Amino acid sequence: SGMTRTNHSIGAGRSDFAPDAPEGGRGYAIWLLGVAVVITCAGMTAATWRGDGTSINSFLFLELGWSHEAAGRYERLAMVIVLMLSVCGMIRPRWVLLLPVAVYGFLEALAGWHQGGYPFSEWTPAARAPAYLAPVVLVLLYEARGRSDPAGQWRRVIAEWLMRVAMASVFLVHGLEAFRLHPRFVDLILSSSWSLTGLRWSEADAATLLRVIGVLDIALAISLVIRPWRVVLAWMAFWAGLAAASRMTAHGWGAYPEFLVRATYVMVPLALWAMVYGTPRWRGGGSRQPSAPGEAGDQVSRRERGRVGV
């Protein structure tokens, strides 16, 4: 009975969703992923209400023969529901809330691949993997919190690999697109250079820079699959943020939905860092030592066994 009382007291008075949950870094990972999913859904919702539309809108109009008005109404309603589910899922990650969010994101990527009409559209599902895998990872980590049993360990392992595969897919695809001189990437470089510095780059200079970026992105993708080194995760988060911001530097503040929908590209590497290496202990002084997946739950169990003399 003493063991039961002690175990029930673990984490008493603190939220399951708080970054300073008993598992430390994994609590921050859950928080980062929840925020990223909401921001991504907010960006998609803003795009639909501005009339920009998504690939699902095009699919409904071109493939199913819906009118523009009907497709737009459905898309706006669907995105409002998805946004509400993402907010509820951030507060309380559950499959019933976040699986529809993940499925809608995957269907949107699949519709982009099916519709085509833009360069390298066949790689769309891989390029958008973080957006629809982040909700899945969020639920897995939430269900694994405080658990050191095999089920909890497997959830953490699967969550880690989903994040690694998602980010590796993004950087591999974008690296190949950059090396093959994606027209939109060339435009982003030329427009951002002009708006930020007033300098006009030549297309040849932009092409050279893109090929260098492409090689670096491919190398980062391969490195992440091998091992999630800190420098790789830090650079991925920084570069993804810079690439997302380039939409606004090139096209103005009105392109903010394109910035928001890439939130998972920035926060998934940070969440993976927090999960694998831990985070500073902001309360109580000191810093949290790095821990491999599964160690935090074991440490909690050992501390509690020591308190009851087991």
Residue, then its C-alpha position, 0 to 999 in steps of 0.5 A: s500500500g505504501m508503494t501505491r501511495t507513493n506512485h500516485s504522488i509522482g508529479a502531484g500538482r503538476s500538469d501532464f502537459a507542462p514542460d517541467a513534467p517528471e520526464g523533463g525533456r520529453g515534457y518540453a517535446i510534447w509542448l513543442l509538438g502541440v504548439a507546432v501542430v496548432i500553428t500549422c493548422a492555423g496557417m492552413t486555416a488562414a490560407t483557406w479563409r484568404g481564398d488561397g485554397t489547398s490541394i484538397n480544394s483543387f481535388l474537389f473542384l477538378e476531380l469531383g466536379w464541385s463548384h468553386e463555392a462548394a469546395g471553398r465552403y467545405e475546405r473552410l469548414a473542414m479547416v476550422i474543425v481541424l484547427m479546433l481539434s488541434v487546440c484540444g489535442m494540444i491541451r489533451p493529446r488523444w488519438v480521437l482528437l489528433l488522428p483526424v488532424a494527421v489524416y487531413g494533413f496527409l490527404e492534403a499532401l496526397a492531393g498535391w501529389h495527385q493533382g500535380g501542376y507544379p515542379f516536383s509535385e511527386w515528392t509532396p508527401a515526403a516534403r510535408a511529412p512533419a506536418y502530418l506526422a507531428p500529431v501522431v508523435l505527440v500522442l505517442l509521447y503523451e501516452a508514454r509519459g512516466r512509463s518505463d514498461p515495454a509499451g512506453q519504451w516502444r512508443r518513445v522509440i517509434a516517436e523518435w524514429l518518426m521525427r527523424v524520418a520526417m525531417a530527413s524526408v524534408f531535407l532530402v526532398h528540398g535538397l534534391e529540389a535545390f540541387r535541381l534548381h527548383p524555380r520557386f527556390v530561385d525566386l525566393i533567393l532573388s526576391s529576398s536578396w532584393s527586399l533585404t539588401g537592395l542587391r540584385w543577384s543574377e540567376a547564375d549566382a542563385a543557382t550556384l548557391l542553391r546547389v550548395i544548399g542542396v548538397l548540404d541539405i542531403a548531407l543533413a538528411i543522411s546524418l539525421v538517419i545515422r544519428p541525431w547529433r546536436v549540431v544537425l538538429a540545431w542547424m535543421a531548426f535554424w535553416a527551416g526557420l530561415a526558409a520559412a521566413s523567406r516566404m515573407t521576405a520574398h513576398g511580403w507580410g501577406a505570405y504569413p500563412e506560408f510561414l505558419v504552415r512550416a512550424t513543424y519543420v522548425m519545432v520537430p528538430l527542437a522536440l527531438w533534441a529535447m527528447v534525446y538530450g534533455t533541456p535545462r532545468w529552469r526551476g530549482g537550479g542546475s541543468r538536466q543531464p542528457s538522457a537516452p530514450g527510456e531512461a527518464g522513466d527508469q530514473v523515476s522508478r528507481r527514485e520512488r523504489g528508494r523512497v519506500g525502501v524497495 
